[in-house]
Amino acid sequence: MKNKILNFVVLALILSAMVINNLEGLHPFKMIVNNVAMGILILIGSDHLYRHLKRSKTQ
């Protein structure tokens, strides 16, 4: 269940970034949304890497 929610969040971030990047005249808003989306994706990736390393050490 967690993976489905996580996949939905990643999809929503990517779609919102694509929509906002296509809007004209919102440069500061684009920068904020892109930076937030990138930060969240980095956090998700690092969390997955940490869980993978934690699982591989226990096996």
CHARMM-style PDB file with segment names, atoms N, HN, CA, C and O in Angstrom:
ATOM      1  N   MET     1       0.822  -1.194   0.000  1.00  0.00      PROA
ATOM      2  CA  MET     1       0.000   0.000   0.000  1.00  0.00      PROA
ATOM      3  C   MET     1       0.864   1.255   0.000  1.00  0.00      PROA
ATOM      4  O   MET     1       0.536   2.242  -0.659  1.00  0.00      PROA
ATOM      5  N   LYS     2       1.982   1.216   0.749  1.00  0.00      PROA
ATOM      6  HN  LYS     2       2.249   0.415   1.285  1.00  0.00      PROA
ATOM      7  CA  LYS     2       2.842   2.391   0.813  1.00  0.00      PROA
ATOM      8  C   LYS     2       3.434   2.723  -0.548  1.00  0.00      PROA
ATOM      9  O   LYS     2       3.570   3.894  -0.901  1.00  0.00      PROA
ATOM     10  N   ASN     3       3.789   1.688  -1.315  1.00  0.00      PROA
ATOM     11  HN  ASN     3       3.678   0.736  -1.028  1.00  0.00      PROA
ATOM     12  CA  ASN     3       4.382   1.935  -2.623  1.00  0.00      PROA
ATOM     13  C   ASN     3       3.390   2.581  -3.576  1.00  0.00      PROA
ATOM     14  O   ASN     3       3.780   3.411  -4.397  1.00  0.00      PROA
ATOM     15  N   LYS     4       2.110   2.216  -3.484  1.00  0.00      PROA
ATOM     16  HN  LYS     4       1.793   1.542  -2.817  1.00  0.00      PROA
ATOM     17  CA  LYS     4       1.105   2.825  -4.347  1.00  0.00      PROA
ATOM     18  C   LYS     4       0.942   4.304  -4.025  1.00  0.00      PROA
ATOM     19  O   LYS     4       0.825   5.131  -4.930  1.00  0.00      PROA
ATOM     20  N   ILE     5       0.935   4.635  -2.746  1.00  0.00      PROA
ATOM     21  HN  ILE     5       1.030   3.963  -2.011  1.00  0.00      PROA
ATOM     22  CA  ILE     5       0.812   6.033  -2.342  1.00  0.00      PROA
ATOM     23  C   ILE     5       2.049   6.809  -2.766  1.00  0.00      PROA
ATOM     24  O   ILE     5       1.941   7.933  -3.258  1.00  0.00      PROA
ATOM     25  N   LEU     6       3.209   6.223  -2.581  1.00  0.00      PROA
ATOM     26  HN  LEU     6       3.297   5.311  -2.181  1.00  0.00      PROA
ATOM     27  CA  LEU     6       4.457   6.874  -2.965  1.00  0.00      PROA
ATOM     28  C   LEU     6       4.511   7.103  -4.469  1.00  0.00      PROA
ATOM     29  O   LEU     6       4.921   8.173  -4.920  1.00  0.00      PROA
ATOM     30  N   ASN     7       4.104   6.116  -5.242  1.00  0.00      PROA
ATOM     31  HN  ASN     7       3.771   5.247  -4.877  1.00  0.00      PROA
ATOM     32  CA  ASN     7       4.079   6.272  -6.695  1.00  0.00      PROA
ATOM     33  C   ASN     7       3.112   7.371  -7.109  1.00  0.00      PROA
ATOM     34  O   ASN     7       3.394   8.126  -8.040  1.00  0.00      PROA
ATOM     35  N   PHE     8       1.974   7.468  -6.428  1.00  0.00      PROA
ATOM     36  HN  PHE     8       1.744   6.855  -5.673  1.00  0.00      PROA
ATOM     37  CA  PHE     8       1.013   8.521  -6.741  1.00  0.00      PROA
ATOM     38  C   PHE     8       1.586   9.899  -6.418  1.00  0.00      PROA
ATOM     39  O   PHE     8       1.390  10.842  -7.184  1.00  0.00      PROA
ATOM     40  N   VAL     9       2.285  10.024  -5.304  1.00  0.00      PROA
ATOM     41  HN  VAL     9       2.443   9.258  -4.681  1.00  0.00      PROA
ATOM     42  CA  VAL     9       2.888  11.309  -4.929  1.00  0.00      PROA
ATOM     43  C   VAL     9       3.943  11.722  -5.947  1.00  0.00      PROA
ATOM     44  O   VAL     9       3.999  12.886  -6.342  1.00  0.00      PROA
ATOM     45  N   VAL    10       4.773  10.786  -6.372  1.00  0.00      PROA
ATOM     46  HN  VAL    10       4.727   9.840  -6.051  1.00  0.00      PROA
ATOM     47  CA  VAL    10       5.795  11.094  -7.372  1.00  0.00      PROA
ATOM     48  C   VAL    10       5.144  11.502  -8.685  1.00  0.00      PROA
ATOM     49  O   VAL    10       5.582  12.463  -9.317  1.00  0.00      PROA
ATOM     50  N   LEU    11       4.114  10.791  -9.101  1.00  0.00      PROA
ATOM     51  HN  LEU    11       3.759  10.010  -8.588  1.00  0.00      PROA
ATOM     52  CA  LEU    11       3.400  11.142 -10.326  1.00  0.00      PROA
ATOM     53  C   LEU    11       2.782  12.528 -10.225  1.00  0.00      PROA
ATOM     54  O   LEU    11       2.866  13.311 -11.171  1.00  0.00      PROA
ATOM     55  N   ALA    12       2.161  12.844  -9.089  1.00  0.00      PROA
ATOM     56  HN  ALA    12       2.092  12.208  -8.321  1.00  0.00      PROA
ATOM     57  CA  ALA    12       1.558  14.159  -8.903  1.00  0.00      PROA
ATOM     58  C   ALA    12       2.613  15.258  -8.933  1.00  0.00      PROA
ATOM     59  O   ALA    12       2.371  16.323  -9.503  1.00  0.00      PROA
ATOM     60  N   LEU    13       3.777  15.024  -8.334  1.00  0.00      PROA
ATOM     61  HN  LEU    13       3.973  14.159  -7.871  1.00  0.00      PROA
ATOM     62  CA  LEU    13       4.850  16.019  -8.370  1.00  0.00      PROA
ATOM     63  C   LEU    13       5.339  16.268  -9.790  1.00  0.00      PROA
ATOM     64  O   LEU    13       5.537  17.414 -10.194  1.00  0.00      PROA
ATOM     65  N   ILE    14       5.529  15.201 -10.535  1.00  0.00      PROA
ATOM     66  HN  ILE    14       5.369  14.271 -10.206  1.00  0.00      PROA
ATOM     67  CA  ILE    14       6.017  15.349 -11.904  1.00  0.00      PROA
ATOM     68  C   ILE    14       4.986  16.066 -12.765  1.00  0.00      PROA
ATOM     69  O   ILE    14       5.337  16.960 -13.535  1.00  0.00      PROA
ATOM     70  N   LEU    15       3.718  15.682 -12.643  1.00  0.00      PROA
ATOM     71  HN  LEU    15       3.433  14.956 -12.018  1.00  0.00      PROA
ATOM     72  CA  LEU    15       2.675  16.327 -13.444  1.00  0.00      PROA
ATOM     73  C   LEU    15       2.507  17.798 -13.080  1.00  0.00      PROA
ATOM     74  O   LEU    15       2.349  18.638 -13.966  1.00  0.00      PROA
ATOM     75  N   SER    16       2.539  18.121 -11.788  1.00  0.00      PROA
ATOM     76  HN  SER    16       2.667  17.439 -11.068  1.00  0.00      PROA
ATOM     77  CA  SER    16       2.389  19.523 -11.392  1.00  0.00      PROA
ATOM     78  C   SER    16       3.574  20.352 -11.869  1.00  0.00      PROA
ATOM     79  O   SER    16       3.397  21.496 -12.288  1.00  0.00      PROA
ATOM     80  N   ALA    17       4.772  19.794 -11.812  1.00  0.00      PROA
ATOM     81  HN  ALA    17       4.915  18.864 -11.472  1.00  0.00      PROA
ATOM     82  CA  ALA    17       5.942  20.520 -12.312  1.00  0.00      PROA
ATOM     83  C   ALA    17       5.834  20.744 -13.815  1.00  0.00      PROA
ATOM     84  O   ALA    17       6.201  21.812 -14.304  1.00  0.00      PROA
ATOM     85  N   MET    18       5.335  19.755 -14.557  1.00  0.00      PROA
ATOM     86  HN  MET    18       5.036  18.887 -14.160  1.00  0.00      PROA
ATOM     87  CA  MET    18       5.178  19.914 -16.002  1.00  0.00      PROA
ATOM     88  C   MET    18       4.150  20.982 -16.330  1.00  0.00      PROA
ATOM     89  O   MET    18       4.370  21.793 -17.230  1.00  0.00      PROA
ATOM     90  N   VAL    19       3.033  20.997 -15.619  1.00  0.00      PROA
ATOM     91  HN  VAL    19       2.855  20.338 -14.888  1.00  0.00      PROA
ATOM     92  CA  VAL    19       1.982  21.987 -15.879  1.00  0.00      PROA
ATOM     93  C   VAL    19       2.481  23.389 -15.555  1.00  0.00      PROA
ATOM     94  O   VAL    19       2.280  24.316 -16.339  1.00  0.00      PROA
ATOM     95  N   ILE    20       3.122  23.550 -14.417  1.00  0.00      PROA
ATOM     96  HN  ILE    20       3.286  22.797 -13.780  1.00  0.00      PROA
ATOM     97  CA  ILE    20       3.582  24.874 -14.006  1.00  0.00      PROA
ATOM     98  C   ILE    20       4.696  25.372 -14.917  1.00  0.00      PROA
ATOM     99  O   ILE    20       4.788  26.573 -15.171  1.00  0.00      PROA
ATOM    100  N   ASN    21       5.540  24.479 -15.414  1.00  0.00      PROA
ATOM    101  HN  ASN    21       5.465  23.504 -15.208  1.00  0.00      PROA
ATOM    102  CA  ASN    21       6.606  24.903 -16.324  1.00  0.00      PROA
ATOM    103  C   ASN    21       6.056  25.399 -17.652  1.00  0.00      PROA
ATOM    104  O   ASN    21       6.726  26.170 -18.340  1.00  0.00      PROA
ATOM    105  N   ASN    22       4.865  24.981 -18.026  1.00  0.00      PROA
ATOM    106  HN  ASN    22       4.321  24.356 -17.467  1.00  0.00      PROA
ATOM    107  CA  ASN    22       4.274  25.427 -19.283  1.00  0.00      PROA
ATOM    108  C   ASN    22       3.507  26.732 -19.154  1.00  0.00      PROA
ATOM    109  O   ASN    22       3.080  27.287 -20.166  1.00  0.00      PROA
ATOM    110  N   LEU    23       3.320  27.239 -17.941  1.00  0.00      PROA
ATOM    111  HN  LEU    23       3.667  26.788 -17.119  1.00  0.00      PROA
ATOM    112  CA  LEU    23       2.636  28.508 -17.758  1.00  0.00      PROA
ATOM    113  C   LEU    23       3.609  29.659 -17.986  1.00  0.00      PROA
ATOM    114  O   LEU    23       4.786  29.566 -17.639  1.00  0.00      PROA
ATOM    115  N   GLU    24       3.111  30.733 -18.566  1.00  0.00      PROA
ATOM    116  HN  GLU    24       2.154  30.809 -18.848  1.00  0.00      PROA
ATOM    117  CA  GLU    24       3.957  31.894 -18.842  1.00  0.00      PROA
ATOM    118  C   GLU    24       3.821  32.922 -17.731  1.00  0.00      PROA
ATOM    119  O   GLU    24       2.742  33.086 -17.162  1.00  0.00      PROA
ATOM    120  N   GLY    25       4.899  33.607 -17.423  1.00  0.00      PROA
ATOM    121  HN  GLY    25       5.775  33.473 -17.885  1.00  0.00      PROA
ATOM    122  CA  GLY    25       4.867  34.734 -16.504  1.00  0.00      PROA
ATOM    123  C   GLY    25       4.889  34.396 -15.031  1.00  0.00      PROA
ATOM    124  O   GLY    25       4.648  35.274 -14.202  1.00  0.00      PROA
ATOM    125  N   LEU    26       5.167  33.166 -14.677  1.00  0.00      PROA
ATOM    126  HN  LEU    26       5.363  32.453 -15.350  1.00  0.00      PROA
ATOM    127  CA  LEU    26       5.201  32.783 -13.265  1.00  0.00      PROA
ATOM    128  C   LEU    26       6.588  32.279 -12.879  1.00  0.00      PROA
ATOM    129  O   LEU    26       6.721  31.251 -12.216  1.00  0.00      PROA
ATOM    130  N   HSD    27       7.615  33.006 -13.295  1.00  0.00      PROA
ATOM    131  HN  HSD    27       7.508  33.842 -13.834  1.00  0.00      PROA
ATOM    132  CA  HSD    27       8.982  32.523 -13.097  1.00  0.00      PROA
ATOM    133  C   HSD    27       9.327  32.248 -11.631  1.00  0.00      PROA
ATOM    134  O   HSD    27       9.863  31.178 -11.344  1.00  0.00      PROA
ATOM    135  N   PRO    28       9.048  33.162 -10.682  1.00  0.00      PROA
ATOM    136  CA  PRO    28       9.395  32.847  -9.281  1.00  0.00      PROA
ATOM    137  C   PRO    28       8.627  31.631  -8.752  1.00  0.00      PROA
ATOM    138  O   PRO    28       9.178  30.818  -8.010  1.00  0.00      PROA
ATOM    139  N   PHE    29       7.355  31.515  -9.136  1.00  0.00      PROA
ATOM    140  HN  PHE    29       6.907  32.176  -9.738  1.00  0.00      PROA
ATOM    141  CA  PHE    29       6.544  30.383  -8.701  1.00  0.00      PROA
ATOM    142  C   PHE    29       7.079  29.085  -9.291  1.00  0.00      PROA
ATOM    143  O   PHE    29       7.084  28.051  -8.624  1.00  0.00      PROA
ATOM    144  N   LYS    30       7.530  29.140 -10.547  1.00  0.00      PROA
ATOM    145  HN  LYS    30       7.525  29.980 -11.089  1.00  0.00      PROA
ATOM    146  CA  LYS    30       8.114  27.959 -11.186  1.00  0.00      PROA
ATOM    147  C   LYS    30       9.349  27.497 -10.436  1.00  0.00      PROA
ATOM    148  O   LYS    30       9.535  26.304 -10.196  1.00  0.00      PROA
ATOM    149  N   MET    31      10.195  28.455 -10.066  1.00  0.00      PROA
ATOM    150  HN  MET    31      10.044  29.425 -10.261  1.00  0.00      PROA
ATOM    151  CA  MET    31      11.424  28.098  -9.354  1.00  0.00      PROA
ATOM    152  C   MET    31      11.114  27.439  -8.021  1.00  0.00      PROA
ATOM    153  O   MET    31      11.748  26.450  -7.652  1.00  0.00      PROA
ATOM    154  N   ILE    32      10.141  27.980  -7.297  1.00  0.00      PROA
ATOM    155  HN  ILE    32       9.626  28.784  -7.596  1.00  0.00      PROA
ATOM    156  CA  ILE    32       9.781  27.431  -5.989  1.00  0.00      PROA
ATOM    157  C   ILE    32       9.239  26.016  -6.135  1.00  0.00      PROA
ATOM    158  O   ILE    32       9.657  25.110  -5.414  1.00  0.00      PROA
ATOM    159  N   VAL    33       8.309  25.824  -7.067  1.00  0.00      PROA
ATOM    160  HN  VAL    33       7.969  26.560  -7.653  1.00  0.00      PROA
ATOM    161  CA  VAL    33       7.707  24.499  -7.257  1.00  0.00      PROA
ATOM    162  C   VAL    33       8.753  23.487  -7.716  1.00  0.00      PROA
ATOM    163  O   VAL    33       8.776  22.355  -7.233  1.00  0.00      PROA
ATOM    164  N   ASN    34       9.616  23.889  -8.646  1.00  0.00      PROA
ATOM    165  HN  ASN    34       9.597  24.809  -9.038  1.00  0.00      PROA
ATOM    166  CA  ASN    34      10.653  22.968  -9.120  1.00  0.00      PROA
ATOM    167  C   ASN    34      11.615  22.589  -8.003  1.00  0.00      PROA
ATOM    168  O   ASN    34      12.001  21.426  -7.889  1.00  0.00      PROA
ATOM    169  N   ASN    35      12.005  23.556  -7.178  1.00  0.00      PROA
ATOM    170  HN  ASN    35      11.691  24.501  -7.271  1.00  0.00      PROA
ATOM    171  CA  ASN    35      12.923  23.259  -6.078  1.00  0.00      PROA
ATOM    172  C   ASN    35      12.275  22.358  -5.037  1.00  0.00      PROA
ATOM    173  O   ASN    35      12.920  21.446  -4.519  1.00  0.00      PROA
ATOM    174  N   VAL    36      11.009  22.604  -4.727  1.00  0.00      PROA
ATOM    175  HN  VAL    36      10.485  23.344  -5.148  1.00  0.00      PROA
ATOM    176  CA  VAL    36      10.304  21.755  -3.759  1.00  0.00      PROA
ATOM    177  C   VAL    36      10.153  20.336  -4.308  1.00  0.00      PROA
ATOM    178  O   VAL    36      10.396  19.362  -3.595  1.00  0.00      PROA
ATOM    179  N   ALA    37       9.753  20.221  -5.576  1.00  0.00      PROA
ATOM    180  HN  ALA    37       9.556  21.012  -6.156  1.00  0.00      PROA
ATOM    181  CA  ALA    37       9.589  18.899  -6.188  1.00  0.00      PROA
ATOM    182  C   ALA    37      10.918  18.147  -6.220  1.00  0.00      PROA
ATOM    183  O   ALA    37      10.962  16.952  -5.930  1.00  0.00      PROA
ATOM    184  N   MET    38      11.992  18.838  -6.570  1.00  0.00      PROA
ATOM    185  HN  MET    38      11.955  19.809  -6.806  1.00  0.00      PROA
ATOM    186  CA  MET    38      13.297  18.196  -6.614  1.00  0.00      PROA
ATOM    187  C   MET    38      13.735  17.756  -5.218  1.00  0.00      PROA
ATOM    188  O   MET    38      14.280  16.665  -5.053  1.00  0.00      PROA
ATOM    189  N   GLY    39      13.503  18.588  -4.232  1.00  0.00      PROA
ATOM    190  HN  GLY    39      13.060  19.475  -4.366  1.00  0.00      PROA
ATOM    191  CA  GLY    39      13.862  18.230  -2.859  1.00  0.00      PROA
ATOM    192  C   GLY    39      13.095  17.024  -2.356  1.00  0.00      PROA
ATOM    193  O   GLY    39      13.668  16.143  -1.715  1.00  0.00      PROA
ATOM    194  N   ILE    40      11.802  16.979  -2.641  1.00  0.00      PROA
ATOM    195  HN  ILE    40      11.336  17.695  -3.162  1.00  0.00      PROA
ATOM    196  CA  ILE    40      10.987  15.845  -2.205  1.00  0.00      PROA
ATOM    197  C   ILE    40      11.423  14.565  -2.909  1.00  0.00      PROA
ATOM    198  O   ILE    40      11.502  13.508  -2.283  1.00  0.00      PROA
ATOM    199  N   LEU    41      11.706  14.653  -4.207  1.00  0.00      PROA
ATOM    200  HN  LEU    41      11.642  15.511  -4.716  1.00  0.00      PROA
ATOM    201  CA  LEU    41      12.165  13.465  -4.928  1.00  0.00      PROA
ATOM    202  C   LEU    41      13.519  12.981  -4.408  1.00  0.00      PROA
ATOM    203  O   LEU    41      13.766  11.776  -4.355  1.00  0.00      PROA
ATOM    204  N   ILE    42      14.397  13.912  -4.026  1.00  0.00      PROA
ATOM    205  HN  ILE    42      14.197  14.890  -4.069  1.00  0.00      PROA
ATOM    206  CA  ILE    42      15.683  13.516  -3.442  1.00  0.00      PROA
ATOM    207  C   ILE    42      15.468  12.826  -2.104  1.00  0.00      PROA
ATOM    208  O   ILE    42      16.118  11.822  -1.814  1.00  0.00      PROA
ATOM    209  N   LEU    43      14.559  13.356  -1.282  1.00  0.00      PROA
ATOM    210  HN  LEU    43      14.032  14.173  -1.517  1.00  0.00      PROA
ATOM    211  CA  LEU    43      14.268  12.725   0.005  1.00  0.00      PROA
ATOM    212  C   LEU    43      13.689  11.326  -0.175  1.00  0.00      PROA
ATOM    213  O   LEU    43      14.060  10.400   0.545  1.00  0.00      PROA
ATOM    214  N   ILE    44      12.782  11.174  -1.134  1.00  0.00      PROA
ATOM    215  HN  ILE    44      12.480  11.926  -1.719  1.00  0.00      PROA
ATOM    216  CA  ILE    44      12.190   9.860  -1.394  1.00  0.00      PROA
ATOM    217  C   ILE    44      13.265   8.883  -1.864  1.00  0.00      PROA
ATOM    218  O   ILE    44      13.305   7.736  -1.416  1.00  0.00      PROA
ATOM    219  N   GLY    45      14.134   9.336  -2.763  1.00  0.00      PROA
ATOM    220  HN  GLY    45      14.102  10.267  -3.127  1.00  0.00      PROA
ATOM    221  CA  GLY    45      15.205   8.470  -3.253  1.00  0.00      PROA
ATOM    222  C   GLY    45      16.172   8.069  -2.160  1.00  0.00      PROA
ATOM    223  O   GLY    45      16.594   6.915  -2.095  1.00  0.00      PROA
ATOM    224  N   SER    46      16.530   9.014  -1.299  1.00  0.00      PROA
ATOM    225  HN  SER    46      16.187   9.952  -1.351  1.00  0.00      PROA
ATOM    226  CA  SER    46      17.457   8.679  -0.212  1.00  0.00      PROA
ATOM    227  C   SER    46      16.799   7.739   0.797  1.00  0.00      PROA
ATOM    228  O   SER    46      17.467   6.876   1.366  1.00  0.00      PROA
ATOM    229  N   ASP    47      15.493   7.901   1.020  1.00  0.00      PROA
ATOM    230  HN  ASP    47      14.950   8.602   0.558  1.00  0.00      PROA
ATOM    231  CA  ASP    47      14.780   6.987   1.914  1.00  0.00      PROA
ATOM    232  C   ASP    47      14.767   5.574   1.347  1.00  0.00      PROA
ATOM    233  O   ASP    47      14.976   4.609   2.082  1.00  0.00      PROA
ATOM    234  N   HSD    48      14.523   5.445   0.045  1.00  0.00      PROA
ATOM    235  HN  HSD    48      14.353   6.229  -0.551  1.00  0.00      PROA
ATOM    236  CA  HSD    48      14.554   4.122  -0.590  1.00  0.00      PROA
ATOM    237  C   HSD    48      15.945   3.506  -0.513  1.00  0.00      PROA
ATOM    238  O   HSD    48      16.082   2.312  -0.244  1.00  0.00      PROA
ATOM    239  N   LEU    49      16.973   4.308  -0.745  1.00  0.00      PROA
ATOM    240  HN  LEU    49      16.862   5.278  -0.963  1.00  0.00      PROA
ATOM    241  CA  LEU    49      18.340   3.800  -0.671  1.00  0.00      PROA
ATOM    242  C   LEU    49      18.674   3.345   0.744  1.00  0.00      PROA
ATOM    243  O   LEU    49      19.291   2.296   0.926  1.00  0.00      PROA
ATOM    244  N   TYR    50      18.276   4.120   1.741  1.00  0.00      PROA
ATOM    245  HN  TYR    50      17.775   4.973   1.593  1.00  0.00      PROA
ATOM    246  CA  TYR    50      18.525   3.760   3.139  1.00  0.00      PROA
ATOM    247  C   TYR    50      17.827   2.447   3.495  1.00  0.00      PROA
ATOM    248  O   TYR    50      18.419   1.581   4.139  1.00  0.00      PROA
ATOM    249  N   ARG    51      16.565   2.303   3.075  1.00  0.00      PROA
ATOM    250  HN  ARG    51      16.084   3.007   2.553  1.00  0.00      PROA
ATOM    251  CA  ARG    51      15.830   1.062   3.360  1.00  0.00      PROA
ATOM    252  C   ARG    51      16.471  -0.136   2.664  1.00  0.00      PROA
ATOM    253  O   ARG    51      16.555  -1.222   3.237  1.00  0.00      PROA
ATOM    254  N   HSD    52      16.918   0.067   1.432  1.00  0.00      PROA
ATOM    255  HN  HSD    52      16.849   0.949   0.966  1.00  0.00      PROA
ATOM    256  CA  HSD    52      17.561  -1.022   0.687  1.00  0.00      PROA
ATOM    257  C   HSD    52      18.856  -1.444   1.372  1.00  0.00      PROA
ATOM    258  O   HSD    52      19.114  -2.637   1.534  1.00  0.00      PROA
ATOM    259  N   LEU    53      19.668  -0.475   1.774  1.00  0.00      PROA
ATOM    260  HN  LEU    53      19.459   0.494   1.642  1.00  0.00      PROA
ATOM    261  CA  LEU    53      20.924  -0.803   2.449  1.00  0.00      PROA
ATOM    262  C   LEU    53      20.674  -1.465   3.794  1.00  0.00      PROA
ATOM    263  O   LEU    53      21.411  -2.367   4.191  1.00  0.00      PROA
ATOM    264  N   LYS    54      19.643  -1.023   4.493  1.00  0.00      PROA
ATOM    265  HN  LYS    54      19.044  -0.290   4.171  1.00  0.00      PROA
ATOM    266  CA  LYS    54      19.307  -1.602   5.793  1.00  0.00      PROA
ATOM    267  C   LYS    54      18.860  -3.057   5.630  1.00  0.00      PROA
ATOM    268  O   LYS    54      19.233  -3.919   6.426  1.00  0.00      PROA
ATOM    269  N   ARG    55      18.052  -3.327   4.585  1.00  0.00      PROA
ATOM    270  HN  ARG    55      17.749  -2.627   3.938  1.00  0.00      PROA
ATOM    271  CA  ARG    55      17.596  -4.692   4.324  1.00  0.00      PROA
ATOM    272  C   ARG    55      18.740  -5.593   3.890  1.00  0.00      PROA
ATOM    273  O   ARG    55      18.796  -6.757   4.288  1.00  0.00      PROA
ATOM    274  N   SER    56      19.650  -5.072   3.081  1.00  0.00      PROA
ATOM    275  HN  SER    56      19.604  -4.127   2.758  1.00  0.00      PROA
ATOM    276  CA  SER    56      20.744  -5.909   2.582  1.00  0.00      PROA
ATOM    277  C   SER    56      21.745  -6.241   3.685  1.00  0.00      PROA
ATOM    278  O   SER    56      22.402  -7.280   3.618  1.00  0.00      PROA
ATOM    279  N   LYS    57      21.876  -5.390   4.691  1.00  0.00      PROA
ATOM    280  HN  LYS    57      21.343  -4.546   4.745  1.00  0.00      PROA
ATOM    281  CA  LYS    57      22.782  -5.688   5.804  1.00  0.00      PROA
ATOM    282  C   LYS    57      22.218  -6.784   6.701  1.00  0.00      PROA
ATOM    283  O   LYS    57      22.980  -7.567   7.268  1.00  0.00      PROA
ATOM    284  N   THR    58      20.899  -6.850   6.837  1.00  0.00      PROA
ATOM    285  HN  THR    58      20.281  -6.214   6.376  1.00  0.00      PROA
ATOM    286  CA  THR    58      20.294  -7.846   7.719  1.00  0.00      PROA
ATOM    287  C   THR    58      20.264  -9.226   7.083  1.00  0.00      PROA
ATOM    288  O   THR    58      20.141 -10.221   7.798  1.00  0.00      PROA
ATOM    289  N   GLN    59      20.371  -9.318   5.776  1.00  0.00      PROA
ATOM    290  HN  GLN    59      20.471  -8.510   5.195  1.00  0.00      PROA
ATOM    291  CA  GLN    59      20.287 -10.622   5.107  1.00  0.00      PROA
ATOM    292  C   GLN    59      21.567 -11.342   5.119  1.00  0.00      PROA
ATOM    293  OT1 GLN    59      21.656 -12.453   4.595  1.00  0.00      PROA
TER     294      GLN     59
END
